[in-house]
Amino acid sequence: MAPTGKALGFYNEDNDWFCNAGLPSDLTIVIDGVNFHLHKFPLLSRCGKIEKLMKETENNNKGTSTITLEDIPGGATSFLSASNFCYGVHIELTPTNIVMVYHVSDYLEMTDEYGDDNLFSKTETYFHKNILTNWKDCMVALQSCETIVTQSDNLQIISKCLNAMSAMVCTDPSLFGWPMMMMYGCLQSPGGSILWNGIDTGARIQTSESEWWFEDVSHLSIVLFKRLIKTLESKGIQPEKLTGAIMYYSGKCLHGLGRWQSGQFSKTKFSAKYDIVDQRVVLEIIVDILPHIKGESFCRFLLGLLRVGLMLGVSDKCQESLERRIGMQLEFATLDGIMIPSYIDSDTLYNTDTVERMINYFITCEEMGFTTLTNVSKLVDSYIAEIASDVNLKPDKIRSLAKSLPESSRSLHDGLYRALDIYFEAHSWLNEKEKEGLCKIIEWEKLSIDACAHASQNDAFMCLMTKITLHIIHWALCMRMSY
């Protein structure tokens, strides 16, 4: 009992905690160098672990006993909360402390076997009734698990939070009948308007209703974020929504990715909490959980991931996965997207090997149609023209890139002619034999009359002037016969 007029409680002196019960301590609990001078009865009547340890201690009924607790969740701070409960002092459960109290009550075996309405059952009831029914509180509790994932898994705290959050994401917010709180954003009405003191201001938040959860989950660690995505996937949420969340998360966590994104992702402020190794792990996990979808914005996102991944030195498996995914939808790529610099020691300015592998993956795609093939051939020809001015680019690489697409992909070879013209100008030291070897990639009958006219006056193509002249005559005859 506390002295008359004073509420029962604890006070500390340096590394020692005391209870003002007015009775001499007969039990000392040592946690991480902190000493708790307590009393046997309150703790033994509530804590199964303490009772068991006391039975293992010789002469436990004589004088003061000392017990050292190791690896206790939350350390001395969480034990202080449990001690308060044992002494009948009210402890307030909150979304911030619920996980630690949950863990310490389990660690100390504070079940109803050691006293009715014990701390573990109180905590469990609060967790189910208050935490799992509220998005914001669920997020807070889930983030509290990030440093104790294994222990939280043992109590199924993480899986319960993820399942509850997934249910909320998969449910139309307007069906709840009350506003949806964004933890790191503004208070929203079900329709997406910003609320002020419960009044609809009419102002709109810059996200659609299906994206209200993107910002909140972007604050999770990559491990928990991956598990959330997997849980949502098992619930049957649309792949497009999962992809949107992953793209948003990536923009927040991967440095340098934003400039390759469009819209809201291009202006995202990046987190500084990840070093290069962490960034590499984050990117590899993101690639692993990405749904298999296609589209212009998604292809650009993949190209951005590939650029960052090459800079970070991701695994060969991750790089191959990105190259394959991009190659299978290369028709959505843009020229600036595939202009990937060489980030390793290389004589050339651009990573042509990566682009060539993506083209090869594209060729293996069963959905490749004539229009798609034509568009990709134009993209490849433009790419060759852009890299042609690199003085260190070898003729074999130009030939290899040009031949990577089937002959039927080009109805006109004007793009190849333009690329070779730029290449010859930047590589004036090439001899006639080398030029002639490269010119063999052009089918002259597939040149337009304008390209032929230009080539006929181009000294760089003197070795093929006869073929060009014959082709011009052929064009002229065709035009005359058409009249």
C-alpha positions in Angstrom: 0.0 0.0 0.0 1.2 3.5 -0.7 1.5 5.9 2.2 -1.6 7.8 3.2 -2.4 10.6 0.8 -0.1 9.4 -1.9 -1.1 7.4 -5.0 0.6 4.1 -5.6 3.3 4.5 -8.2 7.0 4.2 -9.2 9.9 6.5 -9.0 13.5 6.2 -10.1 16.9 7.1 -8.9 19.6 6.7 -11.5 19.3 3.1 -12.7 17.0 2.0 -9.9 13.2 1.9 -9.8 11.2 1.8 -6.6 7.6 1.4 -5.7 6.2 3.8 -3.1 4.2 1.1 -1.5 5.8 1.8 1.9 7.1 -1.8 2.3 10.7 -3.0 1.9 11.5 -4.7 -1.4 11.9 -8.4 -1.4 12.4 -8.9 -5.1 14.8 -7.3 -7.5 14.4 -7.6 -11.3 17.4 -6.7 -13.4 16.8 -5.7 -17.0 19.6 -4.2 -19.2 21.4 -2.8 -16.2 18.3 -1.3 -14.7 17.2 -2.6 -11.2 13.5 -2.8 -10.3 13.1 -3.1 -6.5 9.7 -4.7 -6.2 7.6 -7.1 -4.1 7.0 -10.8 -4.7 3.3 -11.0 -4.1 2.1 -8.5 -6.7 4.3 -10.0 -9.4 3.9 -13.7 -8.6 0.2 -13.3 -8.6 0.2 -12.0 -12.2 3.3 -13.2 -13.9 3.7 -16.8 -14.7 7.3 -16.4 -15.9 8.3 -14.7 -12.6 6.7 -17.4 -10.6 8.5 -20.1 -12.5 11.9 -18.3 -12.2 11.3 -17.9 -8.5 10.7 -21.6 -8.1 14.0 -22.2 -9.7 15.8 -19.9 -7.3 17.0 -21.4 -4.1 15.7 -20.1 -0.8 13.2 -18.0 -2.6 11.1 -17.4 0.5 14.0 -16.1 2.5 15.1 -12.5 2.2 15.4 -10.6 -1.2 15.5 -12.5 -4.4 17.2 -11.3 -7.6 16.1 -12.3 -11.1 17.7 -11.1 -14.4 15.4 -11.0 -17.4 17.0 -11.1 -20.8 15.7 -10.2 -24.3 12.5 -8.8 -22.8 10.5 -7.0 -25.6 10.7 -3.3 -25.1 13.3 -3.6 -22.3 12.9 -1.7 -19.0 10.2 0.6 -20.4 7.8 -2.1 -21.3 8.5 -4.0 -18.0 7.7 -0.8 -16.1 4.2 -0.8 -17.7 3.7 -4.4 -16.7 4.8 -3.7 -13.2 2.3 -0.9 -12.9 -0.4 -3.3 -13.9 0.7 -5.9 -11.3 0.4 -3.2 -8.6 -3.0 -2.2 -9.7 -1.9 1.1 -11.3 -3.9 2.0 -14.4 -2.0 1.8 -17.7 -3.5 3.3 -20.8 -3.3 1.2 -23.9 -2.8 3.2 -27.1 -2.0 2.4 -30.7 1.6 3.5 -30.0 2.3 1.1 -27.0 -0.1 -1.7 -27.8 2.4 -3.9 -29.6 5.1 -3.6 -26.8 2.5 -4.2 -24.1 1.2 -7.2 -26.0 4.7 -8.6 -26.3 5.7 -8.1 -22.7 2.5 -9.5 -21.4 3.1 -12.6 -23.5 6.8 -12.8 -22.4 5.9 -12.5 -18.7 3.0 -15.0 -19.2 0.4 -12.6 -17.8 -2.5 -14.8 -18.8 -5.8 -15.3 -17.0 -4.3 -18.5 -15.4 -2.4 -16.0 -13.2 -5.3 -13.7 -12.3 -8.6 -12.9 -13.9 -8.7 -10.2 -16.5 -4.9 -10.2 -16.7 -2.8 -8.0 -18.9 -2.5 -10.3 -21.9 -6.3 -10.7 -22.2 -6.9 -7.0 -21.8 -4.3 -6.2 -24.4 -5.7 -8.8 -26.8 -9.2 -7.4 -26.4 -8.1 -3.8 -27.0 -6.1 -4.9 -30.0 -9.1 -6.6 -31.7 -11.7 -4.0 -30.8 -9.7 -0.8 -31.3 -6.7 -1.4 -33.5 -8.0 -3.8 -36.1 -11.1 -1.7 -36.8 -9.2 1.5 -37.5 -6.9 2.2 -40.5 -4.7 4.8 -38.8 -4.3 2.8 -35.6 -3.6 -0.4 -37.6 -0.8 1.5 -39.4 0.8 2.7 -36.2 0.7 -0.8 -34.6 2.1 -2.4 -37.8 5.0 0.1 -37.8 5.7 -0.8 -34.2 6.4 -4.3 -35.3 9.2 -3.4 -37.7 11.9 -3.9 -35.1 10.4 -7.1 -33.7 9.1 -8.9 -36.7 9.7 -12.5 -35.5 8.1 -12.0 -32.1 5.2 -10.2 -33.7 4.7 -13.0 -36.1 4.6 -15.5 -33.2 1.6 -13.5 -31.8 0.1 -13.1 -35.3 0.0 -9.4 -34.8 1.4 -8.6 -38.3 -0.9 -11.0 -40.1 -3.9 -9.7 -38.3 -3.0 -6.1 -39.1 -2.3 -6.9 -42.8 -5.6 -8.8 -43.1 -7.5 -5.9 -41.5 -5.8 -3.3 -43.7 -6.4 -5.4 -46.8 -10.1 -5.7 -46.0 -10.3 -1.9 -45.7 -8.4 -1.3 -49.0 -10.7 -3.8 -50.8 -13.8 -2.1 -49.5 -15.3 1.1 -50.9 -14.6 3.8 -48.3 -18.1 5.3 -48.8 -19.6 2.1 -47.4 -18.1 2.8 -44.0 -20.5 5.6 -43.5 -17.8 7.8 -41.9 -14.7 9.7 -43.1 -11.5 7.9 -43.8 -8.5 9.3 -42.0 -5.2 9.3 -43.9 -2.4 9.0 -41.4 0.1 11.2 -43.2 -2.4 13.2 -45.2 -5.6 15.1 -44.5 -8.9 14.1 -43.2 -11.1 13.0 -46.1 -14.7 12.6 -46.7 -15.8 9.3 -48.5 -15.9 11.4 -51.7 -12.4 12.5 -51.3 -13.0 16.2 -50.2 -10.9 17.7 -47.4 -12.8 18.1 -44.1 -12.4 20.9 -41.6 -14.0 20.3 -38.2 -16.2 17.8 -40.0 -17.3 20.3 -42.7 -16.8 19.4 -46.3 -14.6 22.2 -47.7 -15.0 21.1 -51.3 -11.3 21.1 -51.8 -10.0 17.9 -53.4 -7.0 15.8 -52.4 -4.8 15.0 -55.4 -5.5 11.2 -55.4 -8.4 9.1 -56.6 -10.5 7.2 -54.1 -8.7 4.0 -55.0 -5.4 5.6 -54.1 -6.2 6.9 -50.6 -3.9 4.3 -49.0 -0.8 4.8 -51.1 0.8 7.5 -49.0 0.3 5.7 -45.7 1.7 2.3 -46.8 4.7 4.1 -48.4 6.0 4.6 -44.8 6.2 0.9 -44.1 9.5 -1.0 -44.3 10.1 -2.9 -47.5 9.6 -6.2 -45.7 6.2 -5.3 -44.3 5.2 -3.5 -47.6 5.9 -6.7 -49.5 3.8 -8.7 -47.1 0.9 -6.2 -47.5 1.1 -6.4 -51.3 1.1 -10.2 -51.1 -1.9 -10.2 -48.7 -3.8 -7.8 -51.0 -2.9 -10.0 -54.0 -4.4 -13.0 -52.2 -7.6 -11.0 -51.6 -8.0 -10.6 -55.4 -7.4 -6.8 -55.6 -6.9 -5.5 -59.1 -3.2 -5.8 -60.4 -3.5 -2.1 -61.6 -4.1 -0.9 -58.0 -1.2 -3.0 -56.6 1.0 -1.6 -59.3 0.0 2.0 -58.5 0.9 1.4 -54.8 4.2 -0.2 -55.7 5.1 2.7 -58.1 4.2 5.2 -55.4 6.3 3.4 -52.8 9.2 3.1 -55.2 9.1 6.9 -55.9 9.4 7.5 -52.2 12.2 5.0 -51.4 14.4 4.8 -54.5 16.7 7.8 -55.1 16.8 9.0 -58.7 13.7 7.1 -59.8 11.4 10.2 -59.8 12.9 11.8 -62.9 11.8 8.8 -64.9 8.3 8.9 -63.7 5.5 11.1 -64.8 2.9 13.1 -62.9 2.9 12.8 -59.1 5.9 10.6 -58.9 8.3 13.1 -60.6 7.9 15.6 -57.7 8.2 13.1 -54.8 10.7 13.9 -52.1 12.9 10.9 -51.6 13.6 9.3 -48.2 17.2 9.5 -47.0 16.9 6.5 -44.6 18.3 3.9 -47.2 22.0 3.4 -48.0 23.1 1.9 -51.3 22.8 -1.7 -50.0 19.4 -1.0 -48.7 18.4 0.6 -51.9 19.5 -2.5 -53.8 17.5 -4.8 -51.6 14.4 -2.5 -51.9 14.6 -2.5 -55.7 15.1 -6.2 -56.0 12.0 -6.9 -53.7 10.0 -4.4 -55.7 10.8 -6.2 -59.0 9.9 -9.5 -57.3 6.4 -8.3 -56.3 5.4 -6.4 -59.4 2.3 -7.7 -61.1 2.6 -8.7 -64.8 0.8 -5.9 -66.6 1.5 -3.8 -69.7 1.2 -0.1 -70.5 3.1 3.1 -71.4 3.4 4.4 -67.9 4.3 1.0 -66.5 6.9 0.4 -69.2 8.5 3.8 -68.4 8.5 2.8 -64.7 10.3 -0.4 -65.5 12.9 1.4 -67.5 13.4 3.8 -64.6 13.8 0.8 -62.3 16.4 -0.7 -64.7 18.4 2.5 -64.8 18.5 2.7 -61.0 19.2 -1.0 -60.7 22.2 -0.8 -63.0 23.6 2.1 -61.0 23.1 0.1 -57.7 24.5 -3.1 -59.1 21.4 -5.3 -58.6 21.7 -9.1 -59.0 21.8 -10.7 -62.5 18.4 -12.3 -61.8 16.8 -8.9 -61.0 18.4 -7.3 -64.1 17.3 -10.2 -66.3 13.7 -9.9 -65.0 13.5 -6.2 -65.7 15.0 -6.6 -69.2 12.5 -9.4 -70.0 9.5 -7.4 -68.7 10.5 -4.4 -70.7 11.2 -6.5 -73.8 7.8 -8.1 -73.7 6.2 -4.6 -74.0 8.9 -2.8 -75.9 6.2 -1.2 -78.1 5.3 1.1 -75.2 8.9 2.3 -74.7 10.2 5.7 -75.8 13.5 6.7 -77.2 14.6 8.6 -74.1 13.5 5.6 -72.0 15.9 3.2 -73.7 18.8 5.6 -73.9 20.4 3.9 -70.9 24.0 5.1 -70.1 26.8 2.7 -69.4 27.3 2.8 -65.6 30.3 0.5 -65.5 33.7 0.9 -67.0 33.0 0.9 -70.7 34.3 2.7 -73.8 30.8 3.3 -75.1 28.4 6.0 -73.8 25.3 3.8 -73.8 24.5 0.3 -72.6 23.7 -1.2 -76.0 23.9 -4.8 -74.7 21.0 -4.3 -72.4 18.9 -2.8 -75.2 19.8 -5.6 -77.5 18.7 -8.2 -75.0 15.4 -6.4 -74.5 14.9 -6.5 -78.3 15.6 -10.2 -78.3 13.0 -10.7 -75.6 10.5 -8.7 -77.7 11.1 -11.0 -80.7 10.2 -14.0 -78.6 6.8 -12.5 -77.6 4.0 -14.4 -79.0 1.7 -11.4 -79.1 3.9 -9.5 -81.6 1.8 -8.2 -84.4 2.7 -6.4 -87.6 1.8 -2.9 -86.2 3.7 -3.6 -83.0 6.7 -4.9 -84.9 6.7 -1.8 -87.2 6.6 0.6 -84.2 9.5 -1.2 -82.5 11.6 -1.2 -85.6 11.2 2.6 -85.8 12.2 2.8 -82.2 15.3 0.7 -82.8 16.3 2.6 -85.9 16.0 5.9 -83.9 18.0 4.4 -81.1 20.8 3.4 -83.5 20.8 6.9 -85.0 21.1 8.4 -81.5 24.0 6.3 -80.4 25.7 6.4 -83.8 27.7 9.6 -82.9 29.5 7.7 -80.1 33.1 7.6 -81.5 33.8 4.4 -79.5 30.9 2.4 -80.9 32.1 -0.5 -83.0 30.7 -1.4 -86.4 29.7 -4.8 -85.2 27.4 -3.3 -82.6 25.6 -1.2 -85.2 25.2 -4.3 -87.3 24.1 -6.5 -84.4 21.4 -4.0 -83.3 20.1 -3.5 -86.9 19.9 -7.3 -87.5 18.2 -8.0 -84.1 14.8 -7.5 -85.7 13.5 -9.7 -88.6 13.7 -8.3 -92.2 9.9 -8.1 -92.3 9.8 -5.5 -89.6 10.8 -2.6 -91.8 8.8 -1.6 -94.8 11.2 1.3 -95.3 14.9 1.4 -94.5 15.2 5.2 -94.4 15.8 5.0 -90.6 18.8 2.7 -91.1 20.2 4.9 -93.8 20.0 7.9 -91.5 21.7 6.0 -88.7 24.5 4.9 -91.0 24.9 8.4 -92.4 25.4 9.7 -88.8 27.7 6.8 -88.0 29.9 7.4 -91.0 30.2 11.1 -90.3 31.3 10.4 -86.7 33.7 7.6 -87.8 35.4 9.2 -90.7 38.4 6.9 -90.3 36.4 3.9 -91.5 37.8 2.4 -94.8 35.6 1.6 -97.8 35.5 -2.1 -97.0 34.1 -1.4 -93.5 31.6 1.0 -94.9 30.5 -1.5 -97.5 30.1 -4.2 -94.8 27.8 -1.9 -92.9 25.8 -0.9 -95.9 24.8 -4.5 -96.5 22.3 -4.1 -93.7 20.3 -1.7 -95.9 17.9 -3.1 -98.5 18.2 -0.4 -101.1 14.9 -1.3 -102.7 13.2 -0.3 -99.4 14.6 3.2 -99.5 12.2 6.1 -100.3 13.0 8.2 -103.4 14.0 11.1 -101.0 16.5 8.9 -99.2 17.9 7.7 -102.5 18.2 11.2 -103.8 20.1 12.1 -100.6 22.3 9.1 -100.8 23.2 9.8 -104.5 24.9 13.0 -103.4 26.5 11.5 -100.2 30.2 10.8 -100.6 30.1 8.4 -97.6 28.1 6.0 -99.8 30.2 6.2 -102.9 30.9 2.5 -102.7 27.3 1.8 -103.3 26.5 4.5 -105.9 25.8 2.0 -108.6 23.1 0.3 -106.6 21.6 3.7 -105.6 21.5 4.9 -109.1 19.8 1.8 -110.3 17.3 2.1 -107.5 16.5 5.7 -108.5 15.9 4.6 -112.1 13.6 1.9 -110.8 11.6 4.5 -108.8 11.4 6.8 -111.8 10.1 4.0 -114.1 7.5 3.0 -111.5 6.3 6.6 -111.2 6.1 6.9 -115.0 4.1 3.7 -115.4 1.7 4.9 -112.7 0.8 7.8 -115.0 
